[in-house]
C-alpha cells in the first residue's frame, strides 16, 4: 500500500482520496521510517507539497539504495526544470503537480507495477492476528478491556489495529471512545458475495490514536440480519490489512459470536469474583471445549479482583480449571477515564491497570509494548487514515 507524508492534515485528507483504500499517512519522516521498518507491502511513498524540497530529496536519495522497490512520488506546487533535475538525481520515481489527482493515481499504478516486477510477484499477505475478548455475562468490564487492549496495541505507530464491536445488539465501543460513526457493520448486510477490503474500509471509523473501529449497529434489530458468513468475510478482509483485530464479542453464544470465536487466534475471557459469573464462565469454558474453540489459546482476566470479596485467584483457578493470566482491581480512575472518553491506557499509562493491559497484550502478541508510545497516544494522531 502507498504511504503519504505531509504535516498538513487537510492536505493529507485530500491526497488520500487519490490513494487506494487502506493507504496510510504520516506527518514526519521519523514515523515513516518506523512504519517502513515494520512493513513489507508498501510499494510507494507520496511526499506531500508541504515538505521542504531538500528534506524530501534527501529521503528519496536514501530510499533509492536502502528501499529500491518502493517508488517515491513527489508532489510539488510548482514543477520546473530545476525541480525535475534534482528529483531525478535523488531517485524520485515521478514528480506530480499538486492538485492533479488523476496524475497521482496513475503514478501510483506505475509504482505498483514496478514493485511487482522487482519482487518477481506480489507476496502472499500475512494475515493479522484476531484477539477476541469474551465473557458469557454482561457487566464484567469486557468492553473496557477490549478498548484499552486495542488502544495499547495501536499506541505504536508501526502497528495497524482494528477494533470490531461484535456485540451487535448493545455494543458500546463507539460511545466508550466518544466516536459518532456514520457507518457500521449493519451497512455491510447483504454484501457477503461481493465484500472486499475497500468496502469494509469505507465502514470504519478512525480514532485519534490511529485505531480503526468497526462499530455495532445503532439499533438492536439489525443483529439478526448479520449472518455468520458476513462476520467471517469481514474478519478475513481485516486480517489482510491489519496486524491485529480486537473483537469485542457479545455475552452470548449466538451465531455471530461463535463465528468470531471460531476464527480467533487468542481469546481473553473476562470474569469477576462473584459466584454467578464464575458459574457462567465454567459453563462457557465447557462449551468452548466441546466446540474445540481456542484450545490452549485462552487467557483468563479477573476484573474487579479485590481480596475483600472472599474469592481469591487460587480458588478461581480451581473452579475454572485454568490459570489467571491477568488481574485488574476495582478503580474509580478507570470509570472516570472511560466517562471522559480517554480510556485508562491513554489518560494514565502509569496506572496499575494500564500496566496489566500492556502485559496482557505482550502475552497475546509476543510484542513488548512501548510505554512511551502509550503515554502519548491521546495527545497526537499516530496515523491519519482516509
C-alpha atoms as a printed R data frame, in Angstrom:
    type eleno elety resid chain resno       x       y       z
1   ATOM     1    CA   UNK     A     1   0.000   0.000   0.000
2   ATOM     2    CA   UNK     A     2   1.145   3.599  -0.509
3   ATOM     3    CA   UNK     A     3   2.028   5.928   2.357
4   ATOM     4    CA   UNK     A     4   1.625   9.699   2.150
5   ATOM     5    CA   UNK     A     5   3.808  12.052   4.195
6   ATOM     6    CA   UNK     A     6   2.780  15.644   4.836
7   ATOM     7    CA   UNK     A     7   2.486  17.700   8.045
8   ATOM     8    CA   UNK     A     8  -0.783  19.324   6.921
9   ATOM     9    CA   UNK     A     9  -3.733  17.077   7.829
10  ATOM    10    CA   UNK     A    10  -6.064  18.892   5.413
11  ATOM    11    CA   UNK     A    11  -3.670  18.196   2.562
12  ATOM    12    CA   UNK     A    12  -3.278  14.598   3.748
13  ATOM    13    CA   UNK     A    13  -7.037  14.080   3.630
14  ATOM    14    CA   UNK     A    14  -7.082  15.489   0.098
15  ATOM    15    CA   UNK     A    15  -4.211  13.309  -1.099
16  ATOM    16    CA   UNK     A    16  -5.687  10.153   0.423
17  ATOM    17    CA   UNK     A    17  -8.614  10.492  -1.980
18  ATOM    18    CA   UNK     A    18  -6.227   9.598  -4.811
19  ATOM    19    CA   UNK     A    19  -4.788   6.615  -2.927
20  ATOM    20    CA   UNK     A    20  -6.342   3.147  -2.749
21  ATOM    21    CA   UNK     A    21  -8.327   2.084   0.345
22  ATOM    22    CA   UNK     A    22  -6.078   1.023   3.189
23  ATOM    23    CA   UNK     A    23  -3.405   3.618   2.448
24  ATOM    24    CA   UNK     A    24  -1.830   5.383   5.404
25  ATOM    25    CA   UNK     A    25  -0.399   8.750   6.260
26  ATOM    26    CA   UNK     A    26   2.401  10.070   8.454
27  ATOM    27    CA   UNK     A    27   3.271  13.606   9.452
28  ATOM    28    CA   UNK     A    28   7.041  13.128   9.935
29  ATOM    29    CA   UNK     A    29   9.880  11.236   8.270
30  ATOM    30    CA   UNK     A    30  10.756   9.612  11.606
31  ATOM    31    CA   UNK     A    31   7.385   7.920  11.848
32  ATOM    32    CA   UNK     A    32   7.613   6.919   8.194
33  ATOM    33    CA   UNK     A    33  10.908   5.148   8.891
34  ATOM    34    CA   UNK     A    34   9.369   3.333  11.865
35  ATOM    35    CA   UNK     A    35   6.425   2.300   9.727
36  ATOM    36    CA   UNK     A    36   8.501   1.032   6.796
37  ATOM    37    CA   UNK     A    37  10.779  -0.943   9.122
38  ATOM    38    CA   UNK     A    38   7.747  -2.993  10.146
39  ATOM    39    CA   UNK     A    39   6.049  -3.393   6.767
40  ATOM    40    CA   UNK     A    40   6.702  -5.441   3.666
41  ATOM    41    CA   UNK     A    41   3.785  -4.475   1.424
42  ATOM    42    CA   UNK     A    42   4.334  -0.742   0.898
43  ATOM    43    CA   UNK     A    43   5.143  -0.019  -2.741
44  ATOM    44    CA   UNK     A    44   5.081   3.788  -2.860
45  ATOM    45    CA   UNK     A    45   5.757   6.818  -0.691
46  ATOM    46    CA   UNK     A    46   3.972  10.034  -1.648
47  ATOM    47    CA   UNK     A    47   5.822  13.129  -0.401
48  ATOM    48    CA   UNK     A    48   3.374  15.991   0.006
49  ATOM    49    CA   UNK     A    49   3.848  19.600  -1.133
50  ATOM    50    CA   UNK     A    50   4.232  20.978   2.398
51  ATOM    51    CA   UNK     A    51   7.511  19.133   2.938
52  ATOM    52    CA   UNK     A    52  10.668  21.064   2.190
53  ATOM    53    CA   UNK     A    53  12.178  20.097  -1.134
54  ATOM    54    CA   UNK     A    54  15.630  19.486   0.356
55  ATOM    55    CA   UNK     A    55  14.275  17.154   3.051
56  ATOM    56    CA   UNK     A    56  12.112  15.278   0.541
57  ATOM    57    CA   UNK     A    57  15.031  14.755  -1.840
58  ATOM    58    CA   UNK     A    58  17.319  13.637   0.984
59  ATOM    59    CA   UNK     A    59  14.785  10.987   1.971
60  ATOM    60    CA   UNK     A    60  14.361   9.880  -1.630
61  ATOM    61    CA   UNK     A    61  18.118   9.566  -2.071
62  ATOM    62    CA   UNK     A    62  18.311   7.335   0.981
63  ATOM    63    CA   UNK     A    63  15.412   5.168  -0.188
64  ATOM    64    CA   UNK     A    64  16.975   4.833  -3.638
65  ATOM    65    CA   UNK     A    65  19.616   2.495  -2.173
66  ATOM    66    CA   UNK     A    66  18.014   1.280   1.057
67  ATOM    67    CA   UNK     A    67  14.493   0.548  -0.233
68  ATOM    68    CA   UNK     A    68  14.820   0.328  -4.031
69  ATOM    69    CA   UNK     A    69  11.479  -1.440  -4.545
70  ATOM    70    CA   UNK     A    70   9.499   1.470  -3.076
71  ATOM    71    CA   UNK     A    71   8.713   4.212  -5.570
72  ATOM    72    CA   UNK     A    72   8.856   7.842  -4.434
73  ATOM    73    CA   UNK     A    73   6.205  10.161  -5.849
74  ATOM    74    CA   UNK     A    74   6.958  13.830  -5.187
75  ATOM    75    CA   UNK     A    75   4.113  16.365  -5.105
76  ATOM    76    CA   UNK     A    76   5.073  19.982  -5.765
77  ATOM    77    CA   UNK     A    77   3.054  23.158  -6.120
78  ATOM    78    CA   UNK     A    78   5.359  24.232  -8.937
79  ATOM    79    CA   UNK     A    79   7.142  21.787 -11.240
80  ATOM    80    CA   UNK     A    80  10.039  23.313 -13.177
81  ATOM    81    CA   UNK     A    81  13.278  22.119 -14.758
82  ATOM    82    CA   UNK     A    82  15.291  22.606 -11.580
83  ATOM    83    CA   UNK     A    83  12.869  20.512  -9.504
84  ATOM    84    CA   UNK     A    84  12.757  17.760 -12.132
85  ATOM    85    CA   UNK     A    85  16.543  17.616 -12.440
86  ATOM    86    CA   UNK     A    86  17.158  17.459  -8.701
87  ATOM    87    CA   UNK     A    87  14.389  14.900  -8.257
88  ATOM    88    CA   UNK     A    88  15.827  12.676 -10.981
89  ATOM    89    CA   UNK     A    89  19.275  12.744  -9.341
90  ATOM    90    CA   UNK     A    90  17.732  11.841  -5.956
91  ATOM    91    CA   UNK     A    91  15.916   8.808  -7.382
92  ATOM    92    CA   UNK     A    92  12.389  10.190  -7.297
93  ATOM    93    CA   UNK     A    93  10.211   7.940  -9.474
94  ATOM    94    CA   UNK     A    94   7.758  10.671 -10.535
95  ATOM    95    CA   UNK     A    95   7.048  14.361  -9.885
96  ATOM    96    CA   UNK     A    96   3.387  15.440  -9.991
97  ATOM    97    CA   UNK     A    97   1.772  18.854  -9.708
98  ATOM    98    CA   UNK     A    98  -0.220  19.481  -6.554
99  ATOM    99    CA   UNK     A    99  -3.936  19.006  -7.167
100 ATOM   100    CA   UNK     A   100  -3.599  16.671 -10.170
101 ATOM   101    CA   UNK     A   101  -5.291  13.674  -8.558
102 ATOM   102    CA   UNK     A   102  -5.506  11.699 -11.791
103 ATOM   103    CA   UNK     A   103  -1.740  12.001 -12.288
104 ATOM   104    CA   UNK     A   104  -1.091  10.903  -8.690
105 ATOM   105    CA   UNK     A   105  -3.264   7.827  -9.161
106 ATOM   106    CA   UNK     A   106  -1.536   6.943 -12.424
107 ATOM   107    CA   UNK     A   107   1.899   7.390 -10.839
108 ATOM   108    CA   UNK     A   108   0.920   5.010  -8.053
109 ATOM   109    CA   UNK     A   109  -0.314   2.434 -10.550
110 ATOM   110    CA   UNK     A   110   3.063   2.537 -12.297
111 ATOM   111    CA   UNK     A   111   4.892   2.321  -8.976
112 ATOM   112    CA   UNK     A   112   2.906  -0.801  -8.141
113 ATOM   113    CA   UNK     A   113   3.790  -2.387 -11.486
114 ATOM   114    CA   UNK     A   114   7.488  -1.711 -10.876
115 ATOM   115    CA   UNK     A   115   7.230  -3.072  -7.332
116 ATOM   116    CA   UNK     A   116   5.725  -6.338  -8.575
117 ATOM   117    CA   UNK     A   117   8.325  -6.630 -11.339
118 ATOM   118    CA   UNK     A   118  11.240  -6.088  -8.965
119 ATOM   119    CA   UNK     A   119   9.915  -8.573  -6.425
120 ATOM   120    CA   UNK     A   120   9.002 -11.186  -9.016
121 ATOM   121    CA   UNK     A   121   5.382 -11.358  -7.823
122 ATOM   122    CA   UNK     A   122   3.225  -9.964  -5.092
123 ATOM   123    CA   UNK     A   123   3.866 -11.929  -1.870
124 ATOM   124    CA   UNK     A   124   1.052 -13.699  -0.110
125 ATOM   125    CA   UNK     A   125  -0.340 -11.356   2.529
126 ATOM   126    CA   UNK     A   126   0.492 -12.063   6.151
127 ATOM   127    CA   UNK     A   127  -2.791 -12.362   7.979
128 ATOM   128    CA   UNK     A   128  -3.319 -10.273  11.080
129 ATOM   129    CA   UNK     A   129  -3.949 -11.828  14.455
130 ATOM   130    CA   UNK     A   130  -7.505 -11.963  15.826
131 ATOM   131    CA   UNK     A   131  -7.794 -11.278  19.562
132 ATOM   132    CA   UNK     A   132 -11.309 -11.870  20.906
133 ATOM   133    CA   UNK     A   133 -12.464 -10.598  24.296
134 ATOM   134    CA   UNK     A   134 -15.350 -12.699  25.597
135 ATOM   135    CA   UNK     A   135 -17.477 -13.190  28.672
136 ATOM   136    CA   UNK     A   136 -20.737 -15.123  28.992
137 ATOM   137    CA   UNK     A   137 -22.056 -12.472  31.394
138 ATOM   138    CA   UNK     A   138 -22.601  -8.787  30.804
139 ATOM   139    CA   UNK     A   139 -21.411  -6.048  33.098
140 ATOM   140    CA   UNK     A   140 -17.995  -7.539  33.833
141 ATOM   141    CA   UNK     A   141 -15.963  -4.863  32.003
142 ATOM   142    CA   UNK     A   142 -15.473  -6.723  28.727
143 ATOM   143    CA   UNK     A   143 -15.750  -3.615  26.546
144 ATOM   144    CA   UNK     A   144 -13.407  -1.663  28.828
145 ATOM   145    CA   UNK     A   145 -10.813  -4.418  28.424
146 ATOM   146    CA   UNK     A   146 -11.349  -4.581  24.642
147 ATOM   147    CA   UNK     A   147 -10.977  -0.830  24.145
148 ATOM   148    CA   UNK     A   148  -7.898  -0.499  26.345
149 ATOM   149    CA   UNK     A   149  -6.263  -3.548  24.780
150 ATOM   150    CA   UNK     A   150  -6.806  -2.175  21.273
151 ATOM   151    CA   UNK     A   151  -5.501   1.264  22.263
152 ATOM   152    CA   UNK     A   152  -2.424  -0.255  23.878
153 ATOM   153    CA   UNK     A   153  -1.645  -2.096  20.640
154 ATOM   154    CA   UNK     A   154  -2.363   0.939  18.455
155 ATOM   155    CA   UNK     A   155  -0.111   3.221  20.506
156 ATOM   156    CA   UNK     A   156   2.880   2.097  18.434
157 ATOM   157    CA   UNK     A   157   2.735   3.746  15.015
158 ATOM   158    CA   UNK     A   158   4.143   0.622  13.371
159 ATOM   159    CA   UNK     A   159   1.027  -1.451  14.164
160 ATOM   160    CA   UNK     A   160  -2.250  -1.377  12.286
161 ATOM   161    CA   UNK     A   161  -5.085  -2.211  14.685
162 ATOM   162    CA   UNK     A   162  -8.836  -2.508  14.158
163 ATOM   163    CA   UNK     A   163 -11.398  -2.871  16.952
164 ATOM   164    CA   UNK     A   164 -14.589  -4.670  15.925
165 ATOM   165    CA   UNK     A   165 -17.723  -4.306  18.044
166 ATOM   166    CA   UNK     A   166 -19.405  -7.672  17.684
167 ATOM   167    CA   UNK     A   167 -21.957  -7.026  20.409
168 ATOM   168    CA   UNK     A   168 -24.440  -6.341  17.654
169 ATOM   169    CA   UNK     A   169 -27.431  -5.556  19.858
170 ATOM   170    CA   UNK     A   170 -25.927  -3.375  22.577
171 ATOM   171    CA   UNK     A   171 -22.343  -2.612  21.592
172 ATOM   172    CA   UNK     A   172 -20.670   0.234  23.487
173 ATOM   173    CA   UNK     A   173 -17.295   0.521  21.779
174 ATOM   174    CA   UNK     A   174 -18.135   3.712  19.861
175 ATOM   175    CA   UNK     A   175 -19.582   5.555  22.843
176 ATOM   176    CA   UNK     A   176 -16.700   4.420  25.057
177 ATOM   177    CA   UNK     A   177 -14.297   6.077  22.618
178 ATOM   178    CA   UNK     A   178 -16.691   9.018  22.141
179 ATOM   179    CA   UNK     A   179 -16.986   8.270  18.445
180 ATOM   180    CA   UNK     A   180 -20.067   9.002  16.373
181 ATOM   181    CA   UNK     A   181 -19.812   6.643  13.390
182 ATOM   182    CA   UNK     A   182 -21.788   7.254  10.242
183 ATOM   183    CA   UNK     A   183 -21.425   3.612   9.184
184 ATOM   184    CA   UNK     A   184 -21.407   0.280  10.978
185 ATOM   185    CA   UNK     A   185 -21.329  -3.412  10.175
186 ATOM   186    CA   UNK     A   186 -25.062  -3.085   9.515
187 ATOM   187    CA   UNK     A   187 -24.276  -1.317   6.226
188 ATOM   188    CA   UNK     A   188 -22.452  -4.439   5.010
189 ATOM   189    CA   UNK     A   189 -25.519  -6.674   5.333
190 ATOM   190    CA   UNK     A   190 -26.224  -8.435   2.041
191 ATOM   191    CA   UNK     A   191 -22.723  -7.945   0.626
192 ATOM   192    CA   UNK     A   192 -21.326 -11.353   1.584
193 ATOM   193    CA   UNK     A   193 -20.672 -12.348  -2.026
194 ATOM   194    CA   UNK     A   194 -19.100  -9.050  -3.119
195 ATOM   195    CA   UNK     A   195 -17.363  -7.860   0.032
196 ATOM   196    CA   UNK     A   196 -13.747  -6.734  -0.232
197 ATOM   197    CA   UNK     A   197 -11.449  -4.625   1.927
198 ATOM   198    CA   UNK     A   198 -12.305  -1.425   0.106
199 ATOM   199    CA   UNK     A   199 -15.943  -1.815   1.106
200 ATOM   200    CA   UNK     A   200 -15.103  -2.773   4.696
201 ATOM   201    CA   UNK     A   201 -12.640   0.106   4.958
202 ATOM   202    CA   UNK     A   202 -15.349   2.589   3.995
203 ATOM   203    CA   UNK     A   203 -17.323   1.457   7.053
204 ATOM   204    CA   UNK     A   204 -14.519   2.045   9.556
205 ATOM   205    CA   UNK     A   205 -14.381   4.999  11.922
206 ATOM   206    CA   UNK     A   206 -10.952   6.382  12.851
207 ATOM   207    CA   UNK     A   207  -9.994   7.211  16.431
208 ATOM   208    CA   UNK     A   208  -7.453   9.943  17.106
209 ATOM   209    CA   UNK     A   209  -4.931   7.335  18.294
210 ATOM   210    CA   UNK     A   210  -4.820   5.707  14.842
211 ATOM   211    CA   UNK     A   211  -7.064   2.848  15.963
212 ATOM   212    CA   UNK     A   212  -9.796   1.997  13.446
213 ATOM   213    CA   UNK     A   213 -13.232   0.933  14.676
214 ATOM   214    CA   UNK     A   214 -15.970  -1.112  13.041
215 ATOM   215    CA   UNK     A   215 -18.987  -0.069  15.078
216 ATOM   216    CA   UNK     A   216 -22.013  -2.112  16.057
217 ATOM   217    CA   UNK     A   217 -25.439  -1.234  14.592
218 ATOM   218    CA   UNK     A   218 -27.204   1.712  16.165
219 ATOM   219    CA   UNK     A   219 -30.370  -0.328  16.741
220 ATOM   220    CA   UNK     A   220 -30.516  -3.894  18.122
221 ATOM   221    CA   UNK     A   221 -32.912  -5.207  15.471
222 ATOM   222    CA   UNK     A   222 -30.058  -5.372  12.943
223 ATOM   223    CA   UNK     A   223 -28.344  -8.174  14.865
224 ATOM   224    CA   UNK     A   224 -30.421 -10.964  13.356
225 ATOM   225    CA   UNK     A   225 -29.641  -9.758   9.827
226 ATOM   226    CA   UNK     A   226 -25.867 -10.023  10.308
227 ATOM   227    CA   UNK     A   227 -25.036 -13.534   9.154
228 ATOM   228    CA   UNK     A   228 -22.168 -15.729  10.230
229 ATOM   229    CA   UNK     A   229 -20.898 -15.648   6.644
230 ATOM   230    CA   UNK     A   230 -20.719 -11.853   6.773
231 ATOM   231    CA   UNK     A   231 -18.768 -11.964  10.048
232 ATOM   232    CA   UNK     A   232 -16.284 -14.397   8.501
233 ATOM   233    CA   UNK     A   233 -15.784 -12.285   5.366
234 ATOM   234    CA   UNK     A   234 -15.354  -9.062   7.362
235 ATOM   235    CA   UNK     A   235 -12.746 -10.518   9.700
236 ATOM   236    CA   UNK     A   236 -10.835 -12.125   6.833
237 ATOM   237    CA   UNK     A   237 -10.775  -8.839   4.923
238 ATOM   238    CA   UNK     A   238  -9.495  -7.027   8.003
239 ATOM   239    CA   UNK     A   239  -6.828  -9.681   8.607
240 ATOM   240    CA   UNK     A   240  -5.302  -8.963   5.212
241 ATOM   241    CA   UNK     A   241  -4.703  -5.292   6.073
242 ATOM   242    CA   UNK     A   242  -4.362  -5.037   9.861
243 ATOM   243    CA   UNK     A   243  -1.769  -6.509  12.198
244 ATOM   244    CA   UNK     A   244  -4.283  -7.038  14.986
245 ATOM   245    CA   UNK     A   245  -8.059  -7.272  15.021
246 ATOM   246    CA   UNK     A   246  -9.536  -6.963  18.509
247 ATOM   247    CA   UNK     A   247 -13.086  -8.307  18.685
248 ATOM   248    CA   UNK     A   248 -15.387  -7.187  21.498
249 ATOM   249    CA   UNK     A   249 -17.893 -10.031  21.466
250 ATOM   250    CA   UNK     A   250 -21.442 -10.301  22.769
251 ATOM   251    CA   UNK     A   251 -22.054 -12.044  26.124
252 ATOM   252    CA   UNK     A   252 -23.868 -14.903  24.433
253 ATOM   253    CA   UNK     A   253 -23.221 -17.872  22.171
254 ATOM   254    CA   UNK     A   254 -25.156 -16.582  19.179
255 ATOM   255    CA   UNK     A   255 -24.189 -17.359  15.585
256 ATOM   256    CA   UNK     A   256 -22.118 -14.206  15.145
257 ATOM   257    CA   UNK     A   257 -20.171 -14.674  18.384
258 ATOM   258    CA   UNK     A   258 -19.477 -18.336  17.676
259 ATOM   259    CA   UNK     A   259 -18.268 -17.434  14.189
260 ATOM   260    CA   UNK     A   260 -15.890 -14.807  15.570
261 ATOM   261    CA   UNK     A   261 -14.646 -17.155  18.281
262 ATOM   262    CA   UNK     A   262 -14.089 -19.937  15.771
263 ATOM   263    CA   UNK     A   263 -11.661 -17.739  13.824
264 ATOM   264    CA   UNK     A   264  -9.859 -16.258  16.811
265 ATOM   265    CA   UNK     A   265  -6.152 -16.706  17.471
266 ATOM   266    CA   UNK     A   266  -6.211 -15.705  21.144
267 ATOM   267    CA   UNK     A   267  -9.252 -15.460  23.416
268 ATOM   268    CA   UNK     A   268  -9.383 -13.296  26.546
269 ATOM   269    CA   UNK     A   269 -12.099 -14.452  28.937
270 ATOM   270    CA   UNK     A   270 -13.193 -11.763  31.393
271 ATOM   271    CA   UNK     A   271 -14.659 -12.712  34.778
272 ATOM   272    CA   UNK     A   272 -15.429 -11.013  38.059
273 ATOM   273    CA   UNK     A   273 -15.193 -12.539  41.528
274 ATOM   274    CA   UNK     A   274 -18.817 -13.461  42.084
275 ATOM   275    CA   UNK     A   275 -20.365 -16.902  42.049
276 ATOM   276    CA   UNK     A   276 -22.956 -16.324  39.259
277 ATOM   277    CA   UNK     A   277 -20.282 -15.038  36.878
278 ATOM   278    CA   UNK     A   278 -17.871 -17.855  37.662
279 ATOM   279    CA   UNK     A   279 -20.658 -20.390  37.145
280 ATOM   280    CA   UNK     A   280 -21.413 -18.908  33.724
281 ATOM   281    CA   UNK     A   281 -17.729 -18.838  32.801
282 ATOM   282    CA   UNK     A   282 -17.373 -22.507  33.782
283 ATOM   283    CA   UNK     A   283 -20.305 -23.423  31.512
284 ATOM   284    CA   UNK     A   284 -18.845 -21.263  28.732
285 ATOM   285    CA   UNK     A   285 -15.459 -22.977  29.001
286 ATOM   286    CA   UNK     A   286 -17.144 -26.373  28.715
287 ATOM   287    CA   UNK     A   287 -18.944 -25.135  25.605
288 ATOM   288    CA   UNK     A   288 -15.693 -23.864  24.078
289 ATOM   289    CA   UNK     A   289 -14.076 -27.230  24.835
290 ATOM   290    CA   UNK     A   290 -16.930 -29.082  23.157
291 ATOM   291    CA   UNK     A   291 -16.558 -26.891  20.061
292 ATOM   292    CA   UNK     A   292 -12.720 -27.043  20.134
293 ATOM   293    CA   UNK     A   293 -12.501 -23.238  20.096
294 ATOM   294    CA   UNK     A   294  -9.243 -21.533  21.101
295 ATOM   295    CA   UNK     A   295  -7.838 -24.632  22.736
296 ATOM   296    CA   UNK     A   296  -4.597 -23.712  24.546
297 ATOM   297    CA   UNK     A   297  -5.128 -20.092  23.497
298 ATOM   298    CA   UNK     A   298  -7.384 -18.848  26.288
299 ATOM   299    CA   UNK     A   299  -6.388 -16.220  28.812
300 ATOM   300    CA   UNK     A   300  -8.394 -15.516  31.946
301 ATOM   301    CA   UNK     A   301  -8.598 -11.902  33.107
302 ATOM   302    CA   UNK     A   302 -10.124 -11.223  36.506
303 ATOM   303    CA   UNK     A   303 -11.691  -7.797  36.663
304 ATOM   304    CA   UNK     A   304 -12.500  -6.018  39.941
305 ATOM   305    CA   UNK     A   305 -10.378  -8.677  41.595
306 ATOM   306    CA   UNK     A   306 -10.467  -7.370  45.169
307 ATOM   307    CA   UNK     A   307  -9.391  -9.601  48.055
308 ATOM   308    CA   UNK     A   308 -12.259  -8.385  50.224
309 ATOM   309    CA   UNK     A   309 -14.914 -10.359  48.321
310 ATOM   310    CA   UNK     A   310 -13.749 -13.672  49.735
311 ATOM   311    CA   UNK     A   311 -12.683 -15.328  46.490
312 ATOM   312    CA   UNK     A   312  -9.004 -15.417  45.617
313 ATOM   313    CA   UNK     A   313  -7.160 -16.282  42.418
314 ATOM   314    CA   UNK     A   314  -6.335 -19.774  43.698
315 ATOM   315    CA   UNK     A   315  -9.998 -20.540  44.309
316 ATOM   316    CA   UNK     A   316 -10.966 -19.206  40.875
317 ATOM   317    CA   UNK     A   317  -8.306 -21.311  39.170
318 ATOM   318    CA   UNK     A   318  -9.588 -24.437  40.891
319 ATOM   319    CA   UNK     A   319 -13.197 -23.647  39.926
320 ATOM   320    CA   UNK     A   320 -12.452 -22.856  36.288
321 ATOM   321    CA   UNK     A   321  -9.546 -25.203  35.713
322 ATOM   322    CA   UNK     A   322  -7.345 -22.540  34.130
323 ATOM   323    CA   UNK     A   323  -4.718 -20.130  35.362
324 ATOM   324    CA   UNK     A   324  -5.333 -16.443  35.884
325 ATOM   325    CA   UNK     A   325  -3.427 -14.539  33.216
326 ATOM   326    CA   UNK     A   326  -4.165 -11.016  34.496
327 ATOM   327    CA   UNK     A   327  -5.895  -9.232  37.372
328 ATOM   328    CA   UNK     A   328  -7.403  -5.757  37.475
329 ATOM   329    CA   UNK     A   329  -8.627  -4.348  40.785
330 ATOM   330    CA   UNK     A   330 -11.575  -2.030  41.260
331 ATOM   331    CA   UNK     A   331 -10.595   1.521  40.413
332 ATOM   332    CA   UNK     A   332 -12.615   4.711  40.195
333 ATOM   333    CA   UNK     A   333  -9.931   6.082  37.861
334 ATOM   334    CA   UNK     A   334 -10.895   3.528  35.201
335 ATOM   335    CA   UNK     A   335 -14.542   4.575  35.260
336 ATOM   336    CA   UNK     A   336 -13.639   8.270  35.300
337 ATOM   337    CA   UNK     A   337 -11.257   7.840  32.360
338 ATOM   338    CA   UNK     A   338 -13.879   5.929  30.386
339 ATOM   339    CA   UNK     A   339 -16.542   8.550  31.089
340 ATOM   340    CA   UNK     A   340 -14.140  11.246  29.894
341 ATOM   341    CA   UNK     A   341 -13.572   9.434  26.607
342 ATOM   342    CA   UNK     A   342  -9.887   8.856  27.425
343 ATOM   343    CA   UNK     A   343  -9.539   5.186  28.467
344 ATOM   344    CA   UNK     A   344  -7.046   4.431  31.199
345 ATOM   345    CA   UNK     A   345  -4.122   3.313  28.998
346 ATOM   346    CA   UNK     A   346  -4.273   6.708  27.284
347 ATOM   347    CA   UNK     A   347  -5.079   9.013  30.176
348 ATOM   348    CA   UNK     A   348  -2.936   7.262  32.818
349 ATOM   349    CA   UNK     A   349  -0.320   4.989  31.229
350 ATOM   350    CA   UNK     A   350   1.423   4.536  34.592
351 ATOM   351    CA   UNK     A   351  -1.767   3.346  36.291
352 ATOM   352    CA   UNK     A   352  -1.571  -0.233  37.539
353 ATOM   353    CA   UNK     A   353  -4.438  -1.298  35.268
354 ATOM   354    CA   UNK     A   354  -2.636   0.181  32.246
355 ATOM   355    CA   UNK     A   355   0.392  -1.919  33.101
356 ATOM   356    CA   UNK     A   356  -1.828  -5.002  33.373
357 ATOM   357    CA   UNK     A   357  -3.324  -4.327  29.934
358 ATOM   358    CA   UNK     A   358   0.106  -3.867  28.331
359 ATOM   359    CA   UNK     A   359   1.371  -7.052  29.977
360 ATOM   360    CA   UNK     A   360  -1.681  -8.908  28.677
361 ATOM   361    CA   UNK     A   361  -1.061  -7.509  25.187
362 ATOM   362    CA   UNK     A   362   2.510  -8.756  25.355
363 ATOM   363    CA   UNK     A   363   1.265 -12.191  26.387
364 ATOM   364    CA   UNK     A   364  -1.195 -12.280  23.486
365 ATOM   365    CA   UNK     A   365   1.114 -10.962  20.767
366 ATOM   366    CA   UNK     A   366   4.644 -11.693  21.920
367 ATOM   367    CA   UNK     A   367   5.447  -7.995  21.404
368 ATOM   368    CA   UNK     A   368   6.649  -5.808  24.248
369 ATOM   369    CA   UNK     A   369   4.642  -2.601  24.055
370 ATOM   370    CA   UNK     A   370   6.322   0.790  24.107
371 ATOM   371    CA   UNK     A   371   5.326   2.563  27.313
372 ATOM   372    CA   UNK     A   372   6.417   5.940  25.946
373 ATOM   373    CA   UNK     A   373   4.244   5.464  22.869
374 ATOM   374    CA   UNK     A   374   1.262   4.628  25.055
375 ATOM   375    CA   UNK     A   375   1.778   7.710  27.165
376 ATOM   376    CA   UNK     A   376   1.386   9.999  24.154
377 ATOM   377    CA   UNK     A   377  -1.370   8.130  22.349
378 ATOM   378    CA   UNK     A   378  -4.022  10.554  23.463
379 ATOM   379    CA   UNK     A   379  -2.157  13.705  22.539
380 ATOM   380    CA   UNK     A   380  -1.335  13.153  18.902
381 ATOM   381    CA   UNK     A   381  -2.618  11.339  15.842
382 ATOM   382    CA   UNK     A   382  -0.303   8.445  15.027
383 ATOM   383    CA   UNK     A   383  -1.790   7.683  11.640
384 ATOM   384    CA   UNK     A   384  -4.165   9.669   9.518
385 ATOM   385    CA   UNK     A   385  -6.450   7.450   7.513
386 ATOM   386    CA   UNK     A   386  -8.896   8.016   4.754
